[in-house]
Amino acid sequence: MADEHHDDHGNTVSAWFLTISWIAAWSVAGVAIIMGGGLITWTVIALALSVVLAIVAGVMKKAGLGRKEPRPVPPTRAEWEATRKAAAKKDSGTNREVAATAGKA
């Protein structure tokens, strides 16, 4: 798993837009509530704004500002165990070869 390479790790324009805009929307709502605004009113405003911003981020993604390739699918447990077993077998074979050549020297 650690040797896999991922190009963007979610660092796309649409993802950053959505994250920052949600932080801003909910921060403004939180400050408004603290300053004496109605709890339900500002919660509904922030929630509605969150939905609108998610739609905008989706449009940005469709416009090419999001992930270029689909997310990698993680291996099943059986696939993961088979890969680990093959790697261990390969490592033990390499260790035997090293030990055999060291014994001949």
C-alpha positions as CSV (number, residue, x, y, z in Angstrom):
1,M,0.0,0.0,0.0
2,A,2.7,2.5,0.9
3,D,4.4,2.1,-2.5
4,E,1.3,3.2,-4.4
5,H,1.5,6.6,-6.1
6,H,-1.4,8.9,-6.1
7,D,-1.1,12.1,-8.2
8,D,-3.5,14.5,-6.5
9,H,-4.5,13.1,-3.0
10,G,-7.7,15.1,-3.4
11,N,-5.8,18.4,-4.0
12,T,-8.0,19.7,-6.8
13,V,-9.4,23.1,-7.4
14,S,-13.0,21.9,-6.9
15,A,-12.1,20.1,-3.6
16,W,-10.3,23.1,-2.2
17,F,-13.1,25.4,-3.2
18,L,-15.6,23.3,-1.5
19,T,-13.6,22.9,1.7
20,I,-12.7,26.6,2.0
21,S,-16.2,27.8,1.1
22,W,-17.9,25.4,3.7
23,I,-15.5,26.6,6.4
24,A,-16.4,30.2,5.5
25,A,-20.1,29.6,5.4
26,W,-20.3,27.7,8.7
27,S,-17.9,30.2,10.4
28,V,-20.1,33.1,9.4
29,A,-23.2,31.2,10.6
30,G,-21.4,30.4,13.9
31,V,-20.3,34.0,14.5
32,A,-23.9,35.2,13.7
33,I,-25.3,32.8,16.2
34,I,-22.9,33.9,18.9
35,M,-23.7,37.5,18.1
36,G,-27.3,36.9,18.9
37,G,-28.8,35.6,15.6
38,G,-31.4,32.9,15.5
39,L,-29.9,29.4,15.9
40,I,-32.4,27.8,13.5
41,T,-32.3,30.7,11.0
42,W,-28.5,30.7,10.6
43,T,-28.3,26.9,10.6
44,V,-30.8,26.7,7.8
45,I,-28.9,29.5,5.9
46,A,-25.6,27.7,6.3
47,L,-27.1,24.3,5.3
48,A,-28.7,25.8,2.2
49,L,-25.5,27.5,1.3
50,S,-23.6,24.3,1.8
51,V,-25.9,22.5,-0.7
52,V,-25.5,25.3,-3.3
53,L,-21.7,25.3,-2.8
54,A,-21.6,21.5,-3.3
55,I,-23.5,21.9,-6.5
56,V,-21.0,24.6,-7.7
57,A,-18.1,22.3,-6.8
58,G,-19.7,19.4,-8.7
59,V,-20.1,21.7,-11.8
60,M,-16.4,22.7,-11.3
61,K,-15.5,19.0,-11.3
62,K,-17.4,18.3,-14.5
63,A,-15.7,21.3,-16.0
64,G,-12.3,19.6,-15.5
65,L,-11.2,21.2,-12.2
66,G,-11.6,18.0,-10.2
67,R,-10.0,14.5,-10.1
68,K,-9.0,13.4,-13.6
69,E,-9.1,9.6,-12.9
70,P,-11.5,7.6,-10.7
71,R,-10.4,6.8,-7.2
72,P,-8.3,3.6,-6.9
73,V,-10.2,0.7,-5.6
74,P,-8.6,-0.9,-2.5
75,P,-7.8,-4.6,-2.7
76,T,-10.0,-7.1,-1.1
77,R,-8.7,-8.9,2.0
78,A,-7.9,-12.0,0.0
79,E,-6.0,-9.9,-2.7
80,W,-4.1,-8.1,0.1
81,E,-3.2,-11.3,1.8
82,A,-2.1,-12.9,-1.5
83,T,0.1,-9.9,-2.2
84,R,1.7,-10.0,1.3
85,K,2.3,-13.8,1.0
86,A,3.9,-13.4,-2.5
87,A,6.1,-10.5,-1.1
88,A,7.2,-12.6,1.9
89,K,7.9,-15.6,-0.4
90,K,10.0,-13.4,-2.7
91,D,11.9,-11.9,0.3
92,S,12.6,-15.3,1.8
93,G,13.9,-16.6,-1.5
94,T,16.2,-13.6,-1.8
95,N,17.5,-14.2,1.7
96,R,18.3,-17.8,0.9
97,E,20.2,-16.8,-2.2
98,V,22.2,-14.3,-0.1
99,A,22.9,-16.8,2.6
100,A,24.0,-19.4,-0.1
101,T,26.4,-17.0,-1.8
102,A,27.8,-15.8,1.6
103,G,28.5,-19.5,2.6
104,K,30.4,-20.0,-0.7
105,A,32.7,-17.0,-0.1
